Amino acid sequence: MTSVRFLALAFIILIGVAARADDAPPASLAGAFEPPTEFAGDLGTHRSPLILADGRVAETPAAWRERREEILRQWRERIGEEPPRIERPKVEVLGEERAGTFVRRRLRVEVAADRPQEPAYLLIPDGPGPHPAVLTVFYEPETAVGLGSKPHRDFARRLAERGFVCLSIGFDPRVLDPSRWEPPIQPLAYLAHVASNALTAMRAMPEVDPERVGVMGHSYGGKWALFAACLDERFACGVWSDPGIVFDEARRDVNYQEPWYLGWEPGRRRKPGLVTPENPRTGAYAALVADGRDLHELLALMPPRPFLVSGGAEDGPGRWRPLNHVLAVDALLGVRRGVAMTNRPAHEPTDESNGQIDDFLTWALKPAPRP
């Protein structure tokens, strides 16, 4: 294990050495692409994603490709194999109106073969396309386009004003509660499948540059966006706002153990809430924890694509410990500035954190995908 830690630390050091001056991020993200001094090189207790099942350490891009396939296979064995993606998702336009510098269309989009078309909004900016684009995910599609009541969550509206095409989709997590529905796979894996079908629909739109589509979400939407981007390489980048980027059973809102996320187990129910001896882990979550797995392995599937953790109460600076493992993968692949994290005290987004998200997506998706 010592040699693996040394190798990972060496990779992390290379990040700073190889950064390109002509690829500098915006001022609002100054310092976001490297850990604070107290967490630099701190790998925590997480098992390195560079270690293959047979004990070998991935030290070349070719070896990493082998390890990456292994991680995907191991996670799919637990969360379920993805159903066949829809080749040509149906998109029905219900109406259209102008909203400032963009057009807002009401749609129904086919995002899963076992469900009717879901309501969605498509925001199309003025000016010639094709444009970079972002899929925003949340409980419902209205909030992200500025039609909801909660402040600082109008991510799609803000991005449309910057020249992004945005598709906003929603899925009420109560629908995902296995007490009401028998999911074909773990609910978070199902949500990732929904996002993949929405991405297919976006990539076929003439207004969208199919190689420059990112995905983002906040809280529940952040968990959804994280799984979507990590499990579908077609997403060019990702942003997750305070979802809890690793399992953390001391945090009430980092609740991957719930049956509507990863804790679904046929014929067995647990009460919502923290894991206790009286209320133990269930489903894929229990198996993943027993395996010694954590979400840093999924995050390691992102390189060479960049991502931003917009951290709040659930994702403080200490989350650089798992992110340092992703930096090691980035360095092995020669990726500069692939991992960024910003921090705020509270869970709720702010004007500042939203501005950083906007700047990151502008940097990551304009004028060309990275790398």
Secondary structure, 3 states (H helix, E strand, C coil): CHHHHHHHHHHHHHHHHHCCHHHCCCHHHCCCCCCCHHHCCCCCCCCCCCECCCCCECCCHHHHHHHHHHHHHHHHHHHCCCCCCCCCCCEEEEEEEEECCEEEEEEEECCCCCCCCEEEEEEEECCCCCEEEEEEEECCCCHHHCCCCCCCCCHHHHHHHCCCEEEEEECCHHHHCCCCCCCCCCHHHHHHHHHHHHHHHHHCCCCEEEEEEEEEEECHHHHHHHHHHHHCCCCCEEEEECCCCCCCCCCCCCCCCCCCCCCCECCECCCCCCCECCECCCHHHHHHHHHCCCCHHHHCCCCCCCEEEEECCCCCHHHHHHHHHHHHHHHHCCCCCCEEEEECCCCCCCHHHHHHHHHHHHHHHCCCCCC
